[in-house]
């Protein structure tokens, strides 16, 4: 059994998509990041970066004590190796998938996240910041579109690289993009959206939706310092 510490964000969707694709037994442990539940001491033992998702695998390969993993990319690699699915074993194929996974972790996710923040949540609208991140997301969409012009998925076959990238592209309009400018990316999106596992993953996400981003939630999410995770008492 996998305990999945989860909230319906793009990074959270990555893991439910994988778990639904493979049929691994899991249970969701919701972590309401708008209420600051990511700072609970028990959660910080699993995810010291106070971010979700995180997992605890109670039946790791080889047996022994449960294994906890934080960071969505690391979780995907761990689960792919556990199941032998969506990550090739051969060096060439594995390297291809991992380079696209790391591309998402280091580029698409952070840039799209900053784009979303400055365009929709920042208390002051800074034109330079908004323009900077809208353009960078546009560039990254272009990278994907060119890759997908000659391969059905980012690394050839459907893989954890696609599961990681897909949730960050579904909000293209909110990201200030026109999906019609990226026809190969749009085709790829539709192919993943139509997979039964993706449908099941997003149906689960609907159970945990927020009413909206409150001012208190903004203070919790956007005002964190080292003191936020300092031991209490």
MOLIN-V32549 format. One record per helix or strand. SS is the DSSP state (alpha for helix, beta for strand). FROM is the first residue (numbers start at 0). TO is the last residue. If there is no record, write none. Layout:
ss	from	to
SS	FROM	TO
SS	FROM	TO
This chain:
ss	from	to
beta	1	5
alpha	9	21
beta	25	29
alpha	32	34
alpha	36	38
alpha	40	45
beta	53	56
beta	66	69
alpha	71	82
alpha	90	120
alpha	126	146
beta	152	152
beta	155	155
alpha	159	165
alpha	178	180
alpha	182	192
alpha	195	207
alpha	214	221
alpha	225	228
